[in-house]
Amino acid sequence: MSELMSQAVELMIAGMGFVFAFLVILVFATIAMSKVVTRFAPEPVTPAKTPRAKPKKAPASVDPDTAEAIKKAIAQFRSRHKK
Protein backbone atom coordinates (compact mmCIF):
# COMPACT_ATOMS: atom_id res chain seq x y z
CA MET A 1 0.00 0.00 0.00
CA SER A 2 2.88 2.39 0.73
CA GLU A 3 4.26 2.00 -2.78
CA LEU A 4 0.86 2.85 -4.25
CA MET A 5 0.61 5.99 -2.13
CA SER A 6 4.11 7.14 -3.11
CA GLN A 7 3.23 6.68 -6.80
CA ALA A 8 0.01 8.66 -6.28
CA VAL A 9 1.91 11.51 -4.61
CA GLU A 10 4.51 11.53 -7.41
CA LEU A 11 1.75 11.64 -10.02
CA MET A 12 -0.03 14.45 -8.16
CA ILE A 13 3.18 16.51 -7.93
CA ALA A 14 3.96 15.92 -11.61
CA GLY A 15 0.43 16.95 -12.62
CA MET A 16 0.54 20.08 -10.49
CA GLY A 17 3.95 20.93 -11.94
CA PHE A 18 2.67 20.63 -15.51
CA VAL A 19 -0.35 22.80 -14.72
CA PHE A 20 1.85 25.42 -13.05
CA ALA A 21 4.27 25.43 -16.00
CA PHE A 22 1.36 25.79 -18.45
CA LEU A 23 -0.08 28.71 -16.51
CA VAL A 24 3.30 30.47 -16.39
CA ILE A 25 3.68 30.04 -20.15
CA LEU A 26 0.12 31.29 -20.64
CA VAL A 27 0.82 34.44 -18.60
CA PHE A 28 3.95 35.27 -20.56
CA ALA A 29 2.21 34.57 -23.89
CA THR A 30 -0.64 36.89 -22.90
CA ILE A 31 1.78 39.64 -21.91
CA ALA A 32 3.68 39.23 -25.20
CA MET A 33 0.49 39.35 -27.28
CA SER A 34 -0.65 42.45 -25.43
CA LYS A 35 2.61 44.21 -26.19
CA VAL A 36 2.44 43.22 -29.86
CA VAL A 37 -1.12 44.47 -30.20
CA THR A 38 -0.41 47.79 -28.49
CA ARG A 39 2.65 48.31 -30.68
CA PHE A 40 1.05 47.58 -34.07
CA ALA A 41 -2.56 48.60 -33.45
CA PRO A 42 -3.60 51.92 -34.92
CA GLU A 43 -4.42 54.79 -32.62
CA PRO A 44 -8.08 54.96 -31.67
CA VAL A 45 -10.02 57.43 -33.73
CA THR A 46 -12.03 59.91 -31.73
CA PRO A 47 -15.37 60.55 -33.39
CA ALA A 48 -16.25 64.10 -34.32
CA LYS A 49 -18.77 65.70 -32.03
CA THR A 50 -22.18 65.85 -33.59
CA PRO A 51 -25.02 67.92 -32.24
CA ARG A 52 -27.44 65.85 -30.24
CA ALA A 53 -30.96 65.48 -31.46
CA LYS A 54 -33.56 66.87 -29.15
CA PRO A 55 -35.54 64.18 -27.36
CA LYS A 56 -39.11 63.81 -28.43
CA LYS A 57 -41.58 65.22 -25.98
CA ALA A 58 -44.42 63.15 -24.60
CA PRO A 59 -47.92 64.09 -25.65
CA ALA A 60 -49.26 67.08 -23.76
CA SER A 61 -52.41 65.34 -22.57
CA VAL A 62 -52.67 61.89 -21.00
CA ASP A 63 -55.89 60.08 -20.38
CA PRO A 64 -56.77 60.36 -16.65
CA ASP A 65 -57.34 56.60 -16.39
CA THR A 66 -53.91 55.93 -17.89
CA ALA A 67 -52.29 58.42 -15.53
CA GLU A 68 -53.97 56.77 -12.53
CA ALA A 69 -52.83 53.31 -13.68
CA ILE A 70 -49.26 54.59 -14.01
CA LYS A 71 -49.35 56.11 -10.53
CA LYS A 72 -50.61 52.84 -9.02
CA ALA A 73 -47.95 50.83 -10.86
CA ILE A 74 -45.18 53.14 -9.63
CA ALA A 75 -46.47 52.95 -6.06
CA GLN A 76 -46.66 49.16 -6.22
CA PHE A 77 -43.12 48.94 -7.63
CA ARG A 78 -41.72 51.23 -4.95
CA SER A 79 -43.46 49.31 -2.16
CA ARG A 80 -41.97 46.03 -3.38
CA HIS A 81 -38.44 47.38 -3.87
CA LYS A 82 -37.89 49.41 -0.73
CA LYS A 83 -34.43 49.15 0.79
C-alpha positions in Angstrom: 0.0 0.0 0.0 2.9 2.4 0.7 4.3 2.0 -2.8 0.9 2.8 -4.3 0.6 6.0 -2.1 4.1 7.1 -3.1 3.2 6.7 -6.8 0.0 8.7 -6.3 1.9 11.5 -4.6 4.5 11.5 -7.4 1.8 11.6 -10.0 0.0 14.4 -8.2 3.2 16.5 -7.9 4.0 15.9 -11.6 0.4 17.0 -12.6 0.5 20.1 -10.5 3.9 20.9 -11.9 2.7 20.6 -15.5 -0.3 22.8 -14.7 1.8 25.4 -13.1 4.3 25.4 -16.0 1.4 25.8 -18.5 -0.1 28.7 -16.5 3.3 30.5 -16.4 3.7 30.0 -20.2 0.1 31.3 -20.6 0.8 34.4 -18.6 4.0 35.3 -20.6 2.2 34.6 -23.9 -0.6 36.9 -22.9 1.8 39.6 -21.9 3.7 39.2 -25.2 0.5 39.3 -27.3 -0.6 42.4 -25.4 2.6 44.2 -26.2 2.4 43.2 -29.9 -1.1 44.5 -30.2 -0.4 47.8 -28.5 2.6 48.3 -30.7 1.1 47.6 -34.1 -2.6 48.6 -33.5 -3.6 51.9 -34.9 -4.4 54.8 -32.6 -8.1 55.0 -31.7 -10.0 57.4 -33.7 -12.0 59.9 -31.7 -15.4 60.6 -33.4 -16.3 64.1 -34.3 -18.8 65.7 -32.0 -22.2 65.9 -33.6 -25.0 67.9 -32.2 -27.4 65.9 -30.2 -31.0 65.5 -31.5 -33.6 66.9 -29.2 -35.5 64.2 -27.4 -39.1 63.8 -28.4 -41.6 65.2 -26.0 -44.4 63.2 -24.6 -47.9 64.1 -25.7 -49.3 67.1 -23.8 -52.4 65.3 -22.6 -52.7 61.9 -21.0 -55.9 60.1 -20.4 -56.8 60.4 -16.7 -57.3 56.6 -16.4 -53.9 55.9 -17.9 -52.3 58.4 -15.5 -54.0 56.8 -12.5 -52.8 53.3 -13.7 -49.3 54.6 -14.0 -49.3 56.1 -10.5 -50.6 52.8 -9.0 -48.0 50.8 -10.9 -45.2 53.1 -9.6 -46.5 53.0 -6.1 -46.7 49.2 -6.2 -43.1 48.9 -7.6 -41.7 51.2 -4.9 -43.5 49.3 -2.2 -42.0 46.0 -3.4 -38.4 47.4 -3.9 -37.9 49.4 -0.7 -34.4 49.2 0.8 
